[in-house]
Amino acid sequence: MSNFNPERLFVEYREGVTVTEPIISRHHTLTHSDDTGDLFLTIGTKFAWNKVNPQLRDEVLGEWKADGHYLYYSAYILINKENQDFDTAMRRYEVFRRELPLALAAIRYGDRLLFELYPVLDNAFIILNFMSTYPQLYKQEVFGTFSSFSNLS
């Protein structure tokens, strides 16, 4: 896993979102530059599809959700598109698994003022949704809580 460097993270807030509001309907779009290693976090009420590279599709998308009285964070990772072979899909899956702690640390750090105001968010479960055309890679799992990723910076 790469080390998270806060100086390489650039955060943009979209209309309808402030550093502390809202929680529900708050969406994160995390992208990066392979050339510079910079990370780009866009925080809005919807995913920032204009920031996503349609050829690479190596972004991490996440949103806060509620289930009754409980908040949780749902993250979405596209493992492969149609017509991509299994070996390529498996390599992408392995890369995402290795780099997810970095991505979650970047999201946690980039939105740290929200976490400071609502410390309960650090204990919310992170649900990963791996999307793939291959059943063995199409899965959902609990990946801990943001408290695990708050000290990686």
PyRosetta script that sets phi, psi and omega in degrees:
from pyrosetta import init, pose_from_sequence

init()
pose = pose_from_sequence("MSNFNPERLFVEYREGVTVTEPIISRHHTLTHSDDTGDLFLTIGTKFAWNKVNPQLRDEVLGEWKADGHYLYYSAYILINKENQDFDTAMRRYEVFRRELPLALAAIRYGDRLLFELYPVLDNAFIILNFMSTYPQLYKQEVFGTFSSFSNLS")
pose.set_psi(1, 137.8)
pose.set_omega(1, 174.6)
pose.set_phi(2, -70.6)
pose.set_psi(2, 154.0)
pose.set_omega(2, 176.6)
pose.set_phi(3, -84.0)
pose.set_psi(3, 140.8)
pose.set_omega(3, 177.8)
pose.set_phi(4, -78.8)
pose.set_psi(4, 128.8)
pose.set_omega(4, 178.0)
pose.set_phi(5, -120.0)
pose.set_psi(5, 107.5)
pose.set_omega(5, -178.2)
pose.set_phi(6, -56.2)
pose.set_psi(6, -26.6)
pose.set_omega(6, -179.7)
pose.set_phi(7, -70.8)
pose.set_psi(7, -14.5)
pose.set_omega(7, -179.3)
pose.set_phi(8, -101.5)
pose.set_psi(8, 10.3)
pose.set_omega(8, 179.6)
pose.set_phi(9, -106.4)
pose.set_psi(9, 129.0)
pose.set_omega(9, 178.3)
pose.set_phi(10, -119.5)
pose.set_psi(10, 126.4)
pose.set_omega(10, -173.5)
pose.set_phi(11, -113.6)
pose.set_psi(11, 135.9)
pose.set_omega(11, 176.3)
pose.set_phi(12, -126.9)
pose.set_psi(12, 130.7)
pose.set_omega(12, 174.7)
pose.set_phi(13, -101.3)
pose.set_psi(13, 131.8)
pose.set_omega(13, 178.7)
pose.set_phi(14, -93.1)
pose.set_psi(14, 167.5)
pose.set_omega(14, 178.8)
pose.set_phi(15, -55.5)
pose.set_psi(15, 138.3)
pose.set_omega(15, 178.3)
pose.set_phi(16, 93.1)
pose.set_psi(16, -1.3)
pose.set_omega(16, -178.4)
pose.set_phi(17, -130.9)
pose.set_psi(17, 137.9)
pose.set_omega(17, 171.7)
pose.set_phi(18, -118.2)
pose.set_psi(18, -179.0)
pose.set_omega(18, 179.9)
pose.set_phi(19, -65.7)
pose.set_psi(19, -16.9)
pose.set_omega(19, -177.0)
pose.set_phi(20, -125.3)
pose.set_psi(20, -2.6)
pose.set_omega(20, -177.7)
pose.set_phi(21, -147.4)
pose.set_psi(21, 155.4)
pose.set_omega(21, -18.6)
pose.set_phi(22, -80.7)
pose.set_psi(22, 172.9)
pose.set_omega(22, 171.6)
pose.set_phi(23, -90.9)
pose.set_psi(23, -61.6)
pose.set_omega(23, 178.0)
pose.set_phi(24, -71.0)
pose.set_psi(24, 136.6)
pose.set_omega(24, -173.2)
pose.set_phi(25, 81.4)
pose.set_psi(25, 8.6)
pose.set_omega(25, 175.4)
pose.set_phi(26, -84.9)
pose.set_psi(26, 121.6)
pose.set_omega(26, -177.5)
pose.set_phi(27, -117.7)
pose.set_psi(27, 140.4)
pose.set_omega(27, 176.5)
pose.set_phi(28, -115.2)
pose.set_psi(28, 135.0)
pose.set_omega(28, 172.4)
pose.set_phi(29, -123.1)
pose.set_psi(29, 112.9)
pose.set_omega(29, -179.6)
pose.set_phi(30, -110.2)
pose.set_psi(30, 121.0)
pose.set_omega(30, 177.2)
pose.set_phi(31, -125.8)
pose.set_psi(31, 175.3)
pose.set_omega(31, -179.8)
pose.set_phi(32, -152.4)
pose.set_psi(32, 166.2)
pose.set_omega(32, 175.0)
pose.set_phi(33, -107.2)
pose.set_psi(33, 121.9)
pose.set_omega(33, 175.1)
pose.set_phi(34, -65.9)
pose.set_psi(34, -29.7)
pose.set_omega(34, -177.5)
pose.set_phi(35, -72.3)
pose.set_psi(35, -44.6)
pose.set_omega(35, -174.3)
pose.set_phi(36, -104.3)
pose.set_psi(36, -19.5)
pose.set_omega(36, -175.2)
pose.set_phi(37, 81.4)
pose.set_psi(37, 2.5)
pose.set_omega(37, 178.5)
pose.set_phi(38, -68.5)
pose.set_psi(38, 147.1)
pose.set_omega(38, 175.7)
pose.set_phi(39, -110.8)
pose.set_psi(39, 143.2)
pose.set_omega(39, -178.8)
pose.set_phi(40, -126.9)
pose.set_psi(40, 117.7)
pose.set_omega(40, 179.5)
pose.set_phi(41, -111.1)
pose.set_psi(41, 120.0)
pose.set_omega(41, 175.8)
pose.set_phi(42, -109.0)
pose.set_psi(42, 127.3)
pose.set_omega(42, -177.7)
pose.set_phi(43, -115.3)
pose.set_psi(43, 122.8)
pose.set_omega(43, -178.0)
pose.set_phi(44, -154.0)
pose.set_psi(44, -172.0)
pose.set_omega(44, 176.8)
pose.set_phi(45, -90.1)
pose.set_psi(45, -4.6)
pose.set_omega(45, 175.6)
pose.set_phi(46, -142.3)
pose.set_psi(46, 164.8)
pose.set_omega(46, 175.1)
pose.set_phi(47, -68.6)
pose.set_psi(47, 146.1)
pose.set_omega(47, -178.5)
pose.set_phi(48, -90.3)
pose.set_psi(48, 76.0)
pose.set_omega(48, -177.1)
pose.set_phi(49, -61.5)
pose.set_psi(49, -25.6)
pose.set_omega(49, 178.5)
pose.set_phi(50, -70.1)
pose.set_psi(50, -12.9)
pose.set_omega(50, 177.9)
pose.set_phi(51, -93.0)
pose.set_psi(51, -10.2)
pose.set_omega(51, -175.3)
pose.set_phi(52, -86.1)
pose.set_psi(52, 133.0)
pose.set_omega(52, 175.8)
pose.set_phi(53, -84.2)
pose.set_psi(53, 111.2)
pose.set_omega(53, -174.9)
pose.set_phi(54, -64.9)
pose.set_psi(54, -21.8)
pose.set_omega(54, 178.4)
pose.set_phi(55, -79.7)
pose.set_psi(55, -42.3)
pose.set_omega(55, -175.7)
pose.set_phi(56, -85.0)
pose.set_psi(56, -44.7)
pose.set_omega(56, -176.8)
pose.set_phi(57, 47.7)
pose.set_psi(57, 52.8)
pose.set_omega(57, 179.8)
pose.set_phi(58, -112.2)
pose.set_psi(58, 25.2)
pose.set_omega(58, 179.0)
pose.set_phi(59, -82.0)
pose.set_psi(59, 164.0)
pose.set_omega(59, 169.1)
pose.set_phi(60, -117.2)
pose.set_psi(60, 125.1)
pose.set_omega(60, 178.6)
pose.set_phi(61, -109.0)
pose.set_psi(61, 141.0)
pose.set_omega(61, 179.1)
pose.set_phi(62, -150.3)
pose.set_psi(62, 153.9)
pose.set_omega(62, 178.1)
pose.set_phi(63, -151.4)
pose.set_psi(63, 150.7)
pose.set_omega(63, 175.0)
pose.set_phi(64, -83.4)
pose.set_psi(64, 137.4)
pose.set_omega(64, 178.6)
pose.set_phi(65, -136.0)
pose.set_psi(65, 161.5)
pose.set_omega(65, 177.4)
pose.set_phi(66, -121.7)
pose.set_psi(66, 141.0)
pose.set_omega(66, 173.5)
pose.set_phi(67, -127.0)
pose.set_psi(67, 95.8)
pose.set_omega(67, -172.8)
pose.set_phi(68, 67.7)
pose.set_psi(68, -120.0)
pose.set_omega(68, -179.7)
pose.set_phi(69, -96.7)
pose.set_psi(69, 5.6)
pose.set_omega(69, -175.9)
pose.set_phi(70, -107.8)
pose.set_psi(70, 136.7)
pose.set_omega(70, 174.4)
pose.set_phi(71, -97.7)
pose.set_psi(71, 145.6)
pose.set_omega(71, 172.6)
pose.set_phi(72, -146.4)
pose.set_psi(72, 162.6)
pose.set_omega(72, -178.1)
pose.set_phi(73, -112.1)
pose.set_psi(73, 124.1)
pose.set_omega(73, -179.3)
pose.set_phi(74, -108.4)
pose.set_psi(74, 120.1)
pose.set_omega(74, -179.8)
pose.set_phi(75, -113.0)
pose.set_psi(75, 144.1)
pose.set_omega(75, -176.0)
pose.set_phi(76, -123.0)
pose.set_psi(76, 130.3)
pose.set_omega(76, -178.9)
pose.set_phi(77, -130.7)
pose.set_psi(77, 122.4)
pose.set_omega(77, 177.7)
pose.set_phi(78, -87.5)
pose.set_psi(78, 113.7)
pose.set_omega(78, -178.6)
pose.set_phi(79, -79.9)
pose.set_psi(79, -45.5)
pose.set_omega(79, 179.5)
pose.set_phi(80, -154.4)
pose.set_psi(80, 158.0)
pose.set_omega(80, 174.5)
pose.set_phi(81, -99.6)
pose.set_psi(81, 169.5)
pose.set_omega(81, 177.3)
pose.set_phi(82, -57.1)
pose.set_psi(82, 151.8)
pose.set_omega(82, 177.4)
pose.set_phi(83, 68.8)
pose.set_psi(83, 14.6)
pose.set_omega(83, 175.2)
pose.set_phi(84, -98.3)
pose.set_psi(84, 135.2)
pose.set_omega(84, -176.0)
pose.set_phi(85, -71.0)
pose.set_psi(85, 161.3)
pose.set_omega(85, -175.1)
pose.set_phi(86, -63.5)
pose.set_psi(86, -39.4)
pose.set_omega(86, -178.8)
pose.set_phi(87, -62.1)
pose.set_psi(87, -41.1)
pose.set_omega(87, 177.3)
pose.set_phi(88, -65.0)
pose.set_psi(88, -43.3)
pose.set_omega(88, 178.4)
pose.set_phi(89, -61.1)
pose.set_psi(89, -42.4)
pose.set_omega(89, -179.1)
pose.set_phi(90, -65.9)
pose.set_psi(90, -39.4)
pose.set_omega(90, 176.6)
pose.set_phi(91, -62.7)
pose.set_psi(91, -43.3)
pose.set_omega(91, 178.0)
pose.set_phi(92, -62.4)
pose.set_psi(92, -42.6)
pose.set_omega(92, 179.0)
pose.set_phi(93, -58.9)
pose.set_psi(93, -45.7)
pose.set_omega(93, -179.5)
pose.set_phi(94, -64.5)
pose.set_psi(94, -39.4)
pose.set_omega(94, 177.5)
pose.set_phi(95, -64.6)
pose.set_psi(95, -46.3)
pose.set_omega(95, 178.4)
pose.set_phi(96, -59.9)
pose.set_psi(96, -45.1)
pose.set_omega(96, 179.7)
pose.set_phi(97, -58.3)
pose.set_psi(97, -41.5)
pose.set_omega(97, -178.2)
pose.set_phi(98, -69.7)
pose.set_psi(98, -37.4)
pose.set_omega(98, -173.8)
pose.set_phi(99, -94.8)
pose.set_psi(99, -6.7)
pose.set_omega(99, -178.9)
pose.set_phi(100, -60.0)
pose.set_psi(100, -40.1)
pose.set_omega(100, 176.1)
pose.set_phi(101, -57.4)
pose.set_psi(101, -39.9)
pose.set_omega(101, 176.7)
pose.set_phi(102, -63.0)
pose.set_psi(102, -45.6)
pose.set_omega(102, -179.0)
pose.set_phi(103, -62.4)
pose.set_psi(103, -43.5)
pose.set_omega(103, -179.2)
pose.set_phi(104, -70.0)
pose.set_psi(104, -35.1)
pose.set_omega(104, 174.7)
pose.set_phi(105, -63.4)
pose.set_psi(105, -39.5)
pose.set_omega(105, 179.1)
pose.set_phi(106, -65.9)
pose.set_psi(106, -42.6)
pose.set_omega(106, 178.0)
pose.set_phi(107, -64.0)
pose.set_psi(107, -44.7)
pose.set_omega(107, -179.8)
pose.set_phi(108, -62.0)
pose.set_psi(108, -46.5)
pose.set_omega(108, -179.1)
pose.set_phi(109, -68.5)
pose.set_psi(109, -43.6)
pose.set_omega(109, -178.3)
pose.set_phi(110, -63.1)
pose.set_psi(110, -28.4)
pose.set_omega(110, 179.9)
pose.set_phi(111, -111.7)
pose.set_psi(111, 28.0)
pose.set_omega(111, -173.6)
pose.set_phi(112, -59.7)
pose.set_psi(112, -30.5)
pose.set_omega(112, 179.9)
pose.set_phi(113, -66.3)
pose.set_psi(113, -33.8)
pose.set_omega(113, 174.8)
pose.set_phi(114, -65.3)
pose.set_psi(114, -44.3)
pose.set_omega(114, 179.6)
pose.set_phi(115, -66.3)
pose.set_psi(115, -34.0)
pose.set_omega(115, 178.0)
pose.set_phi(116, -67.6)
pose.set_psi(116, -39.0)
pose.set_omega(116, 179.5)
pose.set_phi(117, -73.9)
pose.set_psi(117, -34.3)
pose.set_omega(117, -179.1)
pose.set_phi(118, -124.0)
pose.set_psi(118, 77.8)
pose.set_omega(118, -176.0)
pose.set_phi(119, -61.3)
pose.set_psi(119, -19.8)
pose.set_omega(119, 178.1)
pose.set_phi(120, -61.5)
pose.set_psi(120, -23.9)
pose.set_omega(120, 179.9)
pose.set_phi(121, -63.4)
pose.set_psi(121, -27.5)
pose.set_omega(121, 178.6)
pose.set_phi(122, -64.4)
pose.set_psi(122, -21.5)
pose.set_omega(122, -178.6)
pose.set_phi(123, -101.9)
pose.set_psi(123, 4.1)
pose.set_omega(123, 178.2)
pose.set_phi(124, -75.2)
pose.set_psi(124, 140.4)
pose.set_omega(124, 178.1)
pose.set_phi(125, -67.8)
pose.set_psi(125, 143.7)
pose.set_omega(125, 172.9)
pose.set_phi(126, -101.7)
pose.set_psi(126, 119.9)
pose.set_omega(126, 178.7)
pose.set_phi(127, -104.4)
pose.set_psi(127, 118.2)
pose.set_omega(127, 177.4)
pose.set_phi(128, -91.8)
pose.set_psi(128, 134.1)
pose.set_omega(128, 177.1)
pose.set_phi(129, -118.1)
pose.set_psi(129, 101.6)
pose.set_omega(129, 178.1)
pose.set_phi(130, -87.7)
pose.set_psi(130, 121.8)
pose.set_omega(130, -177.2)
pose.set_phi(131, -106.7)
pose.set_psi(131, 125.4)
pose.set_omega(131, -177.1)
pose.set_phi(132, -153.8)
pose.set_psi(132, 155.2)
pose.set_omega(132, 174.0)
pose.set_phi(133, -81.2)
pose.set_psi(133, -10.2)
pose.set_omega(133, 178.7)
pose.set_phi(134, -97.4)
pose.set_psi(134, 121.6)
pose.set_omega(134, -175.7)
pose.set_phi(135, -55.1)
pose.set_psi(135, -35.6)
pose.set_omega(135, -178.4)
pose.set_phi(136, -71.7)
pose.set_psi(136, -15.5)
pose.set_omega(136, 177.7)
pose.set_phi(137, -107.2)
pose.set_psi(137, -9.0)
pose.set_omega(137, 178.6)
pose.set_phi(138, -89.3)
pose.set_psi(138, 103.4)
pose.set_omega(138, -175.0)
pose.set_phi(139, -154.8)
pose.set_psi(139, 167.2)
pose.set_omega(139, 178.1)
pose.set_phi(140, -129.6)
pose.set_psi(140, 137.6)
pose.set_omega(140, 178.9)
pose.set_phi(141, -151.6)
pose.set_psi(141, 155.9)
pose.set_omega(141, 173.9)
pose.set_phi(142, -83.1)
pose.set_psi(142, 132.1)
pose.set_omega(142, -175.2)
pose.set_phi(143, -118.3)
pose.set_psi(143, 33.1)
pose.set_omega(143, 179.5)
pose.set_phi(144, 87.2)
pose.set_psi(144, -153.7)
pose.set_omega(144, -179.6)
pose.set_phi(145, -129.6)
pose.set_psi(145, 166.3)
pose.set_omega(145, -179.9)
pose.set_phi(146, -65.3)
pose.set_psi(146, -21.7)
pose.set_omega(146, 177.6)
pose.set_phi(147, -59.3)
pose.set_psi(147, -27.0)
pose.set_omega(147, 178.0)
pose.set_phi(148, -70.6)
pose.set_psi(148, -19.3)
pose.set_omega(148, -173.7)
pose.set_phi(149, -114.2)
pose.set_psi(149, 4.3)
pose.set_omega(149, -177.1)
pose.set_phi(150, -79.8)
pose.set_psi(150, -16.7)
pose.set_omega(150, -177.2)
pose.set_phi(151, -109.0)
pose.set_psi(151, 14.5)
pose.set_omega(151, -179.3)
pose.set_phi(152, -85.4)
pose.set_psi(152, -3.9)
pose.set_omega(152, -179.1)
pose.set_phi(153, -98.3)
pose.dump_pdb("model.pdb")
